[in-house]
């Protein structure tokens, strides 16, 4: 079984002590065997921090190249995984996922949605055990660490809410089966926990050695995203009011304090834009390369380091077999042609896509298809189109190479962090909200400020509307795990079709696919659970 690790450190010297392996937990009425025992733990501050690292551990399952990330990207218009000869069939899981043909028992559900249910709940279980164990314990920075764990637990519930809608809210270590709460109840719980954590202990910033731990800014970033998506996140699927074919506005949705969700999103984004702790990076690539821990733009990240079993392996999923010597990548994920064509040719953000004749990503030497150039094979050329989802060549499809291989990589492990939220997205959130509120001039200014950056990435826009905003989010956030949310919010997810040049690709699906099915294995384990409508 693959192991997941996290850095939740008090400095580089303490890193190894805080790397905690964690296995998945099927449901919260089980006691995961890897969990701490309250009878003999928390004897000193180091043990508290080790337990805290265990709560962070499950963040690793949310980043590239994990199942949750795959489910976001492959069900959107950004990526597709075609079958390449004997590779990438995997019993049909990738096509089942991409084409949205899944059911509660199909292979995409078993291999993607079931872990998406299990892994956040494993983090929630650890958070609950931690919070229950510290009630009568004294240690340094107790209020701040409790706030940190509450925020982490809230983020795991945020992920569950996004994919499945209403899920059981369990905030204690009680061993019992629970029915599903409504999606609105989960939304309210996450919102309450994030606000409480932000206002009762989370620091405004962290020292360099604790980069990656929760801050007030991370809480505000999640809240801004939640409020923007409130027209979706407060409704239990298409049957519960989500418009699967039209825009779902945050206007008119009431959130904490009786505030309109759009105004709340605007306020949270504005706090971050005005914060002295964040600014746009000096260049767009700085947010993604191996030293992106230094980027002032990244707000909430999943930490990786170039060490055995502790690094980001995204490059392995996208690069050709011969493109990352001496490693042999898996030659997998390809970008869809309509997404590549959405970029203007002068937009610097398009440079994260590899297309045309290819070289080794570290040495720059030209590369060929298998077996190799030395054996007379032709030059490797990534194409823009993908003719057939079930029959692709080695060079079929361009590749999103946003997180480049770390020159100091250890095996497949690179030290690039993955940012769930960065300041660039806050510009986009505020722009979308301002547009909804009728302040189009402000919205346009925000989008053009983002384009200008310190190193201009694209020419200024001359107009703004919902379509422009959706496209700008694609250009700015390509591959960053936001596209599924965006398409659902804009009513363009279930009815989306692949480019007609892709034979065997996705066709329009029923509206209820705005939510994933609850895996039947979870309902079998807990009969109090109910299935999402339509499945």
Secondary structure, DSSP 8 states (H G I E B T S, - for coil): ---B-----SSGGGTGGG---B---S-TTS--TTS--TTS--SSHHHHHHHHHHHHGGGGGGSTTSHHHHHHHHTTTSEE---BTTBS-GGGHHHHHHTT---TTSHHIIIIIHHHHHHHHHHHHHHHHHHHHSTT---TTHHHHHHHHHHHHHHHHHHHHHHHSS-----S----------HHHHHHHHHHHHHHHHHHT--S---GGGTTS--HHHHHHHHHHHHHTHHHHTS-TGGGT--TTS---STT-EEGGGEEHHHHHHHHHHHHHT-TT----SSGGGGTSTTGGG-TTEEEEE---SSTTTSB-HHHHHS-TTSSTTS------EE-HHHHHTS-TT-GGGGGEE-EE-B-TTT--B-BSSS-GGGT--B-EE-S--SBTTS--TT-SBEE--S---TT-BTTBB---EEEEEHHHHHHHHHHHHHHTT-HHHHHHHHHHHHHSSS--S---S---HHHHHHHHHHHHTTSS-HHHHHHHTT-STT----TTSBT------GGGGS----HHHHHH-TT----TT-
